[in-house]
Amino acid sequence: MPLLFLASLLWSLSFALIGANEIDPNLLTAARLGLAFLAFAPMTFSRRAPHKPGKTRAIQLVLIGALQYGLMYFLVHQAYGFLKGYEVALMTITTPLYVVFVEGYVSRHPPARVWGAAALAVAAALALRMDSLGESLGGANYWKGVGLVQGANLAWATGLVLYRKLESPSTATPGRFGWMFLGGFLFAAPVAFGTVSASDLDLTGSEIGVIAYLGLIPSGLAFFLWNRGATQVGVGTLAVMNNLKVPLAVAVALLPPFSEAADGWPLATSFALLGAALILGTRGAGRADAAD
């Protein structure tokens, strides 16, 4: 669980950074995943890397990476053309339900407590976003954005569950994880090549900095921490933790240098609901559940 918490904290600034910039979404997708792959490539291709995968396992990791990262990023970055940054963040809160649904489809039917924990996690995020939801509803473009984010949520959840089934805490190493980023980049690069124009490549220094940060930290480091953490917990915990980034992002915004004004009660309610969801999701979950 500590790895999931740290990854969520690293993600807490991503939505605002993407929404505040006008970088071509396909270029941003390919650049983020390309940088993440380059960061992991020395470990991936090192002869001394532990638990080097065979050819079949490497291909499986590439395909999962194309789904969880390539397709997910493609869809969510397109959604920024229809939604504001906070609206994209709002629409990711259904992810716990997708995680439980996919887990049930590829493995076995999760117990009722896990569905309840996922629903509580959604409620925890909604506690912070009810006003935004009321302001946003309506308009064809809005619903296009909603559909894109839901597709991204499903791609993320499916890749996450498949990775959790394929890898174990001992084999979820940085060297093996580089194949995931390669898969994501191989999906994103042809899309970017076919759509990005020369003017899109005329980036400012701050935009290059944003791409570098997003590629190396929220994508590279946080994705590895998250998927490794996913192999160490049960599906109930994993589903709930997918929504921790929402109240964390609000909590970070209250701290210097941001110091934004906000009502503390929704934030406290959100954390309380997440705590209840974690208790419900982990109750009765044994090691077998975490290792499935």
N, C-alpha and C positions, 0 to 999 in steps of 0.2 A: 504493500500500500504506500510506503514512503515514495517509491518511484513514481506512482501515479499522481501523488500530490505534487511532487516537484515538476513533473511534466505539465500539469494543469497551471501551475504558477507561471511557468515559462510561456504558456499560451495566452496569458491574461491580457497582453497588450496587442496581440496580433490583429484582432478585428478592427480596432481603431486605426492601426497603421495602414492596413489595406484600404479601408474606406476613405482615408485622408489623402490617398495618392491616386493618380490617373494612369498608372502603368498598365499597358495592355495585359488583359488577364491571361492570355495564352503564353505570352512572354514571361510573365511572372511565375506561372506554373512550371514551365520548363526550366527557368533559371533557378528557382528554389530547389527543385529536385536534382538538377545538375550539380549545384553547389553541395547539397547534402551527399550525393554520391561521391564527389571528389574528396570530401572530407573523410569518408569511410573507405575509399578505394585502397589506400595503402594497407589497411588491415585486411580488407577482403582478398587481396591478391598476394598477401605475404605467405611465403611457404611455411612460416612458423606460426601462423594463425591457428589457435585451437579449434577443434571441432569443424574442420573444413568440410563443407557439404559435398556429397557426390554430385554427379551431373544431374540426376533426376531431382534431387532435393534443391539444387540451385535453380533449376527451371521452375519448380513449384514456388520458390520464394520470389522469383522474378514476376511470375504471374500474379501472385498475391499483392506484390508491390504495385503492379500496374493497376490493380483494382482499388486497393485501399488508398493509395496516394495519387496515382495518375488520374484515374477517373474521378475520384473524390475532389481533387483540386480543380480539375477542369470544370466540374459542375458548380462548385461553390464560388469560384472566381467569376464565372459567368453570371452568377446571381447578383453580384455587386453592380451589374448593369441595370438591375431592376429594384434593388433594395439598398437601403442605407446600412452602414456597418452594424449598428445596433440591431437592425431588423434581421440581418443574417445571423448574428449571435442568438437572437431570440428563436429563430427557426431551427437551430441545432439542438434545442432542448429535448426533442423527441428521440434523440439517439439511444438512451437507455432502453426504450421499448424495442427498437430495431435490434439491439444486441441480444435481448432475451428471445425475440422472435427467431433470429437466425440461429442462435444456440439451440433452440428447440427443433428447428428444421434439420440441422446437420448432426445433431447428437441425440438428445432425448427431450421429452417434454419437461421444461423446468417446473419446479414446484410452485404452488400459488404464491408462496412468500416472496419468490423472486420477481414475479409479475407485480406484486404489491410494492416491493422496494423500487422497481423501475418507475411505477406510477407516482410514488412519493418523490422521487428524484425530479420528475417533470414538474410536479407541484412546487418543489423547492425553487426551481428556476423561474417558474411563472410568478412566484411571490415577488420577484424583483422586476418583472417585466409587464405587469398587467396594464399599466398606463400606456406603455409603448404599444402593446397589442391593440388597445382601443383606438389609438391614433392612426394605426397603420392599415387596418382592414379596409379592403375595397380596391377596385381597379384591376384591369386585366394584367397589366405589367407586374403588379404586386404579386398576383397569384402565379405568374410565370416564375418569379423569383422564389416563391415558396416551394413550387414543384422542383426547381433545380436544387435547392438546399435539401429537400427530402430525399432526392436521388443521391446526393452526396452523403447524407447520413447513412443510407442503406449500403452504399459502396464501402464506406468506412467500417460499419459494423460487420459486414460480411468478411472483409479482409482481416479484421481484428480477430474474429472468431476462428477463421481458418488458420491464421498464424498461431493462435493459442493451441489449436489441435495439433499443429505440425511440429511446434518447437516445445522445449522444456526449459526450466530455469537454467539448466547447465549448458544447453546448446544455444540459448538466445544471446550470442556474443556479437560484438561490433563487427567482426569479420564476416560472419554469416549475414548480418543485417544489411550489409552493403548491397547484397543482391536485391533486396527490397527496393532500395533507392534506384538501382539500375532499372528495375521493372517500371517504376514510376516515370523515370526520365524517358525511357524508350516509348512509353505511351504519349508523353507530353511533347516530346521534341518534334515529331512529324506534324502535329497539330499546329504548333507554333511556327514551324517552317512554312506551312501553307497559308497562314493568316497574318503573320506579323509583317508590317511594312517597314521601309527604311526609316520613316519618321518615328515609328514606335521605338526604334533603337537609340534615338536621340534623347538620352536620359540625363537628368540633372545629377549633381553629386549627392544630393539627399535621397533621390530615388535609388541610386546605386547602393547607398548605405542601407536603405530599407530592404532591398533585395538580398544584400549580404546577410543582414541580421535575420530575416525570415528564413533564408535558406540554411543557415548554419545553426541557429538556435531553436526556433519553434519547429522547424522541419527536421533538421539533422539530429540535434541532441534530444529534443523533447519526444520525437517520434520513437527513437530507440528506447528511451527510458520508459515510455508508455507501453510499448509492445513487450518489452522485457518484464515490466511489472504485471502485465496481463497474464503471463505464464505462472505467476506466483499467487494469484488470488482466485476465488470462486467467481462464477458468472454473476451472482448477485452483487458482489462488491464492485466488479468491473462495470456493470451497467450503471450503478449509482455514481461511481467516480467520473463517468463521462460528463456529468453536469456540474462538477465542482468548479470548473473554470468560470462559470457565470457569476456566482457570488464572490469568487476570488477576484475577478476583474473589477467588481464594484468596490471591494475592500481595498484593492491597490489604488483605485482612483481617489480614495479618501486620504491617502497618505501623502506627505510631501514628496516630490515637488508638485504633485497634481492638486491635492487639497480641494477636491470638488465637494460642493455642498450636497448632502443627500440625507434622506430620512433613515435613521438607523434601525427602525423597527422592521421594515421589509428585509433588510440584510440579516438581522438576528433571526427572523422567522425562516428565512431561506436556509441558514446554517442549521437551525434546529430541525427542520424537515429533512435535510440531508443526513443529519446524525441519526434520526429515526429510521431513515431508509437504509443506512449502513447496518444498523442493528438488525433490522428485519431481514436484509439480504444475506447477512453472514450467519444468522442463527441456524444452527443445525447443519451448516456447510462443513463438510470434512475435507481432508486433503485430496480425496478422490475428485471432489468437485473442482478444486483448484487446478488439478492436473489434467483434466479431461482434454 
